[in-house]
Amino acid sequence: MMARPPCWPEGQPCPNWCAEERYARTVHNHVHLTGPWKGWRLAGRDLISPTGEHFSPQRLEGLAWRVAIEQRRDATRARNAQRKAVRQDVVTVLRVRNSDWHAERFGTRAG
């Protein structure tokens, strides 16, 4: 049971906006955010954007994970590009079958 504000007696309609907001915040976890979060609100377990899009805790974790992975990928790509720019001598390795190499050097009749 919710502890009602003193201005809202039991069994009577809500007398003012502050009592109604306290009830919504306490019972339904509806919280309107302020500052840089103005327009966002909490409703139950979800964070709701000003456009009405719902973000569950799991979705926010997934989005945060994706941003972290993309930053990690971008840092790795930048580091690899820097290494490639510094490296000047390129070595090419060719794989040749041993029998082909032997035939080329010594002919097909050699031992």
Backbone as a printed PyTorch tensor [residue, N CA C, xyz], in Angstrom:
tensor([[[  0.8380,  -1.1870,   0.0000],
         [  0.0000,   0.0000,   0.0000],
         [  0.8820,   1.2490,   0.0000]],

        [[  0.4740,   2.2160,  -0.7480],
         [  1.2430,   3.4490,  -0.8800],
         [  0.9460,   4.3920,   0.2830]],

        [[  1.9810,   5.0490,   0.7820],
         [  1.7810,   6.0920,   1.7810],
         [  1.2880,   7.3300,   1.0420]],

        [[  0.0350,   7.6760,   1.2280],
         [ -0.5390,   8.8210,   0.5230],
         [ -0.0030,  10.1290,   1.0980]],

        [[  0.0650,  11.1560,   0.2410],
         [  0.4450,  12.4640,   0.7650],
         [ -0.6460,  12.9650,   1.7180]],

        [[ -0.2890,  13.8130,   2.6490],
         [ -1.2710,  14.2750,   3.6390],
         [ -2.4640,  15.0100,   3.0130]],

        [[ -2.2860,  15.5800,   1.8210],
         [ -3.3810,  16.3280,   1.2020],
         [ -4.3870,  15.4230,   0.4930]],

        [[ -4.1570,  14.1060,   0.4710],
         [ -5.0330,  13.1890,  -0.2530],
         [ -5.6170,  12.1530,   0.7050]],

        [[ -6.7550,  12.4150,   1.2650],
         [ -7.3770,  11.4660,   2.1970],
         [ -7.8110,  10.1840,   1.4870]],

        [[ -7.7700,   9.0880,   2.2030],
         [ -8.1640,   7.7770,   1.6790],
         [ -9.6080,   7.8050,   1.1980]],

        [[ -9.8420,   7.2000,   0.0050],
         [-11.1960,   7.0870,  -0.5100],
         [-11.7270,   8.3270,  -1.2130]],

        [[-10.9280,   9.3450,  -1.3680],
         [-11.3750,  10.5630,  -2.0370],
         [-10.5960,  10.7520,  -3.3370]],

        [[-11.1600,  11.5280,  -4.2820],
         [-10.4390,  11.7570,  -5.5330],
         [ -9.1770,  12.5850,  -5.2830]],

        [[ -8.2670,  12.4870,  -6.2510],
         [ -6.9920,  13.1910,  -6.1420],
         [ -7.2330,  14.7050,  -6.0990]],

        [[ -6.7030,  15.3890,  -5.0730],
         [ -6.9950,  16.8110,  -4.9170],
         [ -6.1400,  17.7460,  -5.7770]],

        [[ -4.9120,  17.3290,  -6.1470],
         [ -4.0500,  18.2530,  -6.8960],
         [ -3.0160,  17.4800,  -7.7180]],

        [[ -2.2900,  18.2100,  -8.5380],
         [ -1.3470,  17.5840,  -9.4630],
         [ -0.1600,  16.9330,  -8.7590]],

        [[  0.3020,  17.5070,  -7.6370],
         [  1.4850,  16.9370,  -6.9770],
         [  1.1650,  15.5840,  -6.3490]],

        [[ -0.0350,  15.4430,  -5.8090],
         [ -0.4390,  14.1530,  -5.2440],
         [ -0.5790,  13.1180,  -6.3570]],

        [[ -1.1090,  13.5370,  -7.4830],
         [ -1.2640,  12.6290,  -8.6230],
         [  0.0990,  12.1880,  -9.1650]],

        [[  1.0430,  13.1030,  -9.2500],
         [  2.3870,  12.7510,  -9.7100],
         [  3.0920,  11.8300,  -8.7340]],

        [[  2.9260,  12.0720,  -7.4430],
         [  3.5450,  11.2050,  -6.4460],
         [  2.9640,   9.7960,  -6.5360]],

        [[  1.6530,   9.7000,  -6.7250],
         [  1.0090,   8.4060,  -6.8590],
         [  1.5500,   7.6780,  -8.1020]],

        [[  1.6270,   8.3640,  -9.2470],
         [  2.1260,   7.7540, -10.4810],
         [  3.5770,   7.3200, -10.3230]],

        [[  4.3830,   8.1140,  -9.6300],
         [  5.7990,   7.7920,  -9.4260],
         [  5.9570,   6.6030,  -8.4910]],

        [[  5.1840,   6.5650,  -7.4150],
         [  5.3330,   5.5200,  -6.4110],
         [  4.7250,   4.1940,  -6.8550]],

        [[  3.5270,   4.2370,  -7.4020],
         [  2.8070,   3.0030,  -7.7340],
         [  3.2120,   2.4520,  -9.0960]],

        [[  3.2900,   3.3050, -10.1170],
         [  3.5310,   2.8400, -11.4780],
         [  4.9380,   3.1280, -11.9820]],

        [[  5.7780,   3.7340, -11.1730],
         [  7.1360,   4.1240, -11.5600],
         [  7.1280,   4.9950, -12.8180]],

        [[  6.2010,   5.9360, -12.8900],
         [  6.1630,   6.9120, -13.9840],
         [  6.8730,   8.1670, -13.4970]],

        [[  8.0390,   8.4230, -14.0770],
         [  8.8460,   9.5580, -13.6470],
         [  9.2040,  10.3830, -14.8810]],

        [[  8.9110,  11.6700, -14.8510],
         [  9.3250,  12.5790, -15.9170],
         [ 10.6940,  13.1250, -15.5590]],

        [[ 11.6490,  13.0000, -16.4770],
         [ 13.0230,  13.3970, -16.2100],
         [ 13.2480,  14.8520, -16.6070]],

        [[ 14.2850,  15.4610, -16.0230],
         [ 14.5620,  16.8780, -16.2520],
         [ 15.9950,  17.0580, -16.7340]],

        [[ 16.3880,  18.3020, -16.9480],
         [ 17.7540,  18.6200, -17.3750],
         [ 17.9870,  18.1330, -18.7950]],

        [[ 19.1500,  17.5010, -19.0420],
         [ 19.4320,  17.0220, -20.3960],
         [ 18.4910,  15.8910, -20.8250]],

        [[ 17.7760,  15.3000, -19.8760],
         [ 16.8280,  14.2270, -20.1700],
         [ 15.4040,  14.7510, -20.3310]],

        [[ 15.2460,  16.0520, -20.4420],
         [ 13.9050,  16.6490, -20.5510],
         [ 13.1650,  16.0330, -21.7400]],

        [[ 11.9350,  15.6300, -21.5070],
         [ 11.1260,  14.9750, -22.5230],
         [ 11.1510,  13.4570, -22.3960]],

        [[ 12.1850,  12.9050, -21.7840],
         [ 12.2690,  11.4720, -21.5310],
         [ 11.5140,  11.1600, -20.2470]],

        [[ 11.0860,   9.9260, -20.0850],
         [ 10.4240,   9.5360, -18.8380],
         [ 10.6000,   8.0440, -18.5980]],

        [[ 10.4460,   7.6600, -17.3400],
         [ 10.4280,   6.2590, -16.9590],
         [  8.9770,   5.8400, -16.8110]],

        [[  8.6360,   4.6940, -17.3600],
         [  7.2920,   4.1450, -17.1960],
         [  7.4530,   2.6550, -16.9430]],

        [[  7.2190,   2.2520, -15.7080],
         [  7.4510,   0.8540, -15.3450],
         [  8.9330,   0.5520, -15.4450]],

        [[  9.2920,  -0.4570, -16.2440],
         [ 10.7020,  -0.8390, -16.4040],
         [ 11.3430,  -0.1940, -17.6230]],

        [[ 10.5860,   0.5700, -18.3970],
         [ 11.0910,   1.1120, -19.6590],
         [ 11.4310,   2.5910, -19.5550]],

        [[ 12.4400,   2.9800, -20.3270],
         [ 12.7710,   4.3770, -20.5420],
         [ 12.1010,   4.7640, -21.8540]],

        [[ 11.3390,   5.8420, -21.8560],
         [ 10.5770,   6.2350, -23.0330],
         [ 11.1130,   7.5590, -23.5530]],

        [[ 11.4010,   7.5710, -24.8560],
         [ 11.9660,   8.7570, -25.4950],
         [ 10.8750,   9.8020, -25.7200]],

        [[ 11.2630,  11.0310, -26.0410],
         [ 10.2610,  12.0580, -26.3380],
         [  9.3700,  11.6910, -27.5300]],

        [[  9.8600,  10.8320, -28.4300],
         [  9.0510,  10.4150, -29.5770],
         [  8.1700,   9.2140, -29.2550]],

        [[  8.2880,   8.6740, -28.0340],
         [  7.4430,   7.5610, -27.6100],
         [  8.0570,   6.1850, -27.7900]],

        [[  9.3310,   6.1200, -28.1750],
         [  9.9820,   4.8210, -28.3450],
         [ 10.3750,   4.2460, -26.9880]],

        [[ 10.0780,   2.9710, -26.7660],
         [ 10.3610,   2.3080, -25.4900],
         [ 11.7270,   1.6290, -25.5400]],

        [[ 12.4900,   1.7660, -24.4610],
         [ 13.7890,   1.1230, -24.3200],
         [ 13.7800,   0.3010, -23.0420]],

        [[ 13.8090,  -1.0180, -23.1800],
         [ 13.8820,  -1.8900, -22.0020],
         [ 15.3360,  -1.9100, -21.5160]],

        [[ 15.5690,  -2.3680, -20.2950],
         [ 16.9530,  -2.4680, -19.8070],
         [ 17.8140,  -3.3510, -20.7170]],

        [[ 17.2390,  -4.4440, -21.2180],
         [ 17.9950,  -5.3400, -22.0870],
         [ 18.3580,  -4.6440, -23.4040]],

        [[ 17.4350,  -3.8590, -23.9450],
         [ 17.7160,  -3.1570, -25.1980],
         [ 18.8040,  -2.1070, -24.9890]],

        [[ 18.7450,  -1.3910, -23.8740],
         [ 19.7940,  -0.3970, -23.5960],
         [ 21.1560,  -1.0620, -23.4330]],

        [[ 21.1900,  -2.2310, -22.7680],
         [ 22.4510,  -2.9640, -22.6380],
         [ 22.9830,  -3.3580, -24.0080]],

        [[ 22.0900,  -3.8230, -24.8850],
         [ 22.4940,  -4.2080, -26.2330],
         [ 23.0240,  -3.0340, -27.0330]],

        [[ 22.3710,  -1.8920, -26.9200],
         [ 22.8330,  -0.7040, -27.6370],
         [ 24.1940,  -0.2410, -27.1140]],

        [[ 24.3640,  -0.2740, -25.7980],
         [ 25.6500,   0.1240, -25.2100],
         [ 26.7490,  -0.8450, -25.6410]],

        [[ 26.4360,  -2.1430, -25.6830],
         [ 27.4050,  -3.1410, -26.1190],
         [ 27.8130,  -2.8850, -27.5650]],

        [[ 26.8210,  -2.5970, -28.4120],
         [ 27.1120,  -2.3640, -29.8260],
         [ 28.0210,  -1.1450, -30.0140]],

        [[ 27.7450,  -0.0640, -29.2860],
         [ 28.5780,   1.1370, -29.3900],
         [ 30.0060,   0.8190, -28.9560]],

        [[ 30.1550,   0.0700, -27.8590],
         [ 31.4940,  -0.2800, -27.3760],
         [ 32.2440,  -1.1280, -28.3980]],

        [[ 31.5590,  -2.1030, -29.0040],
         [ 32.1970,  -2.9690, -29.9950],
         [ 32.5830,  -2.1680, -31.2410]],

        [[ 31.7110,  -1.2490, -31.6750],
         [ 32.0380,  -0.4350, -32.8530],
         [ 33.2380,   0.4730, -32.5810]],

        [[ 33.3170,   1.0270, -31.3830],
         [ 34.4800,   1.8530, -31.0380],
         [ 35.7550,   1.0190, -31.0300]],

        [[ 35.6520,  -0.1920, -30.5040],
         [ 36.8010,  -1.0960, -30.4740],
         [ 37.2410,  -1.4640, -31.8900]],

        [[ 36.2580,  -1.7680, -32.7560],
         [ 36.5530,  -2.0930, -34.1550],
         [ 37.2350,  -0.9170, -34.8600]],

        [[ 36.6990,   0.2920, -34.6610],
         [ 37.2620,   1.4750, -35.3100],
         [ 38.6810,   1.7530, -34.8320]],

        [[ 38.9370,   1.5610, -33.5400],
         [ 40.2850,   1.7700, -33.0020],
         [ 41.2550,   0.7540, -33.5950]],

        [[ 40.8090,  -0.4890, -33.7390],
         [ 41.6590,  -1.5310, -34.3280],
         [ 41.9590,  -1.2200, -35.7840]],

        [[ 40.9490,  -0.7990, -36.5330],
         [ 41.1630,  -0.4460, -37.9390],
         [ 42.1350,   0.7220, -38.0750]],

        [[ 42.0070,   1.7240, -37.2110],
         [ 42.9120,   2.8780, -37.2700],
         [ 44.3420,   2.4500, -36.9420]],

        [[ 44.4820,   1.5850, -35.9400],
         [ 45.8100,   1.1010, -35.5620],
         [ 46.4320,   0.2890, -36.7000]],

        [[ 45.6280,  -0.5610, -37.3500],
         [ 46.1410,  -1.3590, -38.4690],
         [ 46.5100,  -0.4730, -39.6540]],

        [[ 45.7130,   0.5470, -39.9250],
         [ 46.0180,   1.4660, -41.0250],
         [ 47.3130,   2.2120, -40.7510]],

        [[ 47.5240,   2.5820, -39.5000],
         [ 48.7550,   3.2810, -39.1410],
         [ 49.9620,   2.3580, -39.3170]],

        [[ 49.8180,   1.0980, -38.9400],
         [ 50.9150,   0.1410, -39.1120],
         [ 51.2340,  -0.0680, -40.5870]],

        [[ 50.1910,  -0.1500, -41.4160],
         [ 50.4080,  -0.3430, -42.8470],
         [ 51.0910,   0.8680, -43.4650]],

        [[ 50.7680,   2.0650, -42.9920],
         [ 51.3750,   3.2820, -43.5240],
         [ 52.8580,   3.3480, -43.1690]],

        [[ 53.2220,   2.8580, -42.0120],
         [ 54.6140,   2.8990, -41.5570],
         [ 55.4470,   1.8440, -42.2820]],

        [[ 54.8750,   0.6820, -42.5500],
         [ 55.5840,  -0.4230, -43.1810],
         [ 55.8330,  -0.1170, -44.6600]],

        [[ 57.0960,  -0.1900, -45.0990],
         [ 57.4400,   0.1680, -46.4740],
         [ 57.8340,  -1.0520, -47.3000]],

        [[ 58.5230,  -1.9880, -46.6910],
         [ 58.9600,  -3.1590, -47.4440],
         [ 57.8870,  -4.2380, -47.3590]],

        [[ 57.4740,  -4.6920, -48.5180],
         [ 56.4390,  -5.7020, -48.5890],
         [ 57.0780,  -6.9840, -49.0800]],

        [[ 56.8090,  -8.0600, -48.4260],
         [ 57.3460,  -9.3540, -48.7940],
         [ 56.1990, -10.1990, -49.3290]],

        [[ 56.4030, -10.7890, -50.5010],
         [ 55.4000, -11.6660, -51.0780],
         [ 55.8890, -13.0940, -50.9520]],

        [[ 55.0550, -13.9510, -50.4360],
         [ 55.4100, -15.3490, -50.2560],
         [ 54.6080, -16.1620, -51.2520]],

        [[ 55.3120, -16.9620, -52.0310],
         [ 54.6560, -17.8510, -52.9850],
         [ 54.8110, -19.2760, -52.5130]],

        [[ 53.7730, -20.0400, -52.6500],
         [ 53.8540, -21.4560, -52.2900],
         [ 53.9280, -22.2580, -53.5820]],

        [[ 54.9810, -23.0570, -53.7020],
         [ 55.1920, -23.8860, -54.8830],
         [ 55.2940, -25.3360, -54.4170]],

        [[ 54.5940, -26.2080, -55.1060],
         [ 54.6800, -27.6280, -54.7400],
         [ 56.1240, -28.0950, -54.8620]],

        [[ 56.5620, -28.9100, -53.9680],
         [ 57.9430, -29.3800, -53.9380],
         [ 58.3030, -30.1370, -55.2130]],

        [[ 57.4120, -30.9410, -55.7420],
         [ 57.7070, -31.7000, -56.9630],
         [ 57.8980, -30.7670, -58.1480]],

        [[ 57.1320, -29.6690, -58.2160],
         [ 57.3030, -28.7050, -59.3000],
         [ 58.6560, -27.9970, -59.1910]],

        [[ 59.0280, -27.6410, -57.9910],
         [ 60.3120, -26.9690, -57.7820],
         [ 61.4590, -27.8930, -58.1750]],

        [[ 61.3670, -29.1530, -57.7640],
         [ 62.4140, -30.1400, -58.0520],
         [ 62.5220, -30.3720, -59.5570]],

        [[ 61.3720, -30.4780, -60.2470],
         [ 61.3800, -30.6980, -61.6960],
         [ 61.9610, -29.5030, -62.4160]],

        [[ 61.6780, -28.3300, -61.9440],
         [ 62.2110, -27.1120, -62.5620],
         [ 63.7160, -27.0330, -62.3980]],

        [[ 64.2390, -27.4280, -61.2770],
         [ 65.6610, -27.3220, -60.9910],
         [ 66.4900, -28.4660, -61.6170]],

        [[ 65.9390, -29.6560, -61.5130],
         [ 66.7400, -30.8210, -61.8600],
         [ 66.1790, -31.6330, -63.0260]],

        [[ 65.0270, -31.2640, -63.5230],
         [ 64.4180, -32.0240, -64.6190],
         [ 63.5570, -33.1510, -64.0600]],

        [[ 62.7960, -33.7580, -64.9230],
         [ 61.8690, -34.7940, -64.4780],
         [ 62.5440, -36.1450, -64.3080]],

        [[ 63.7180, -36.3360, -64.8900],
         [ 64.3750, -37.6470, -64.8290],
         [ 65.3080, -37.7680, -63.6110]],

        [[ 65.5990, -36.6630, -62.9680],
         [ 66.5350, -36.7200, -61.8410],
         [ 65.8420, -37.3730, -60.6520]],

        [[ 66.6230, -38.0150, -59.8090],
         [ 66.2810, -38.7930, -58.7220],
         [ 65.3080, -38.5630, -57.7630]]])
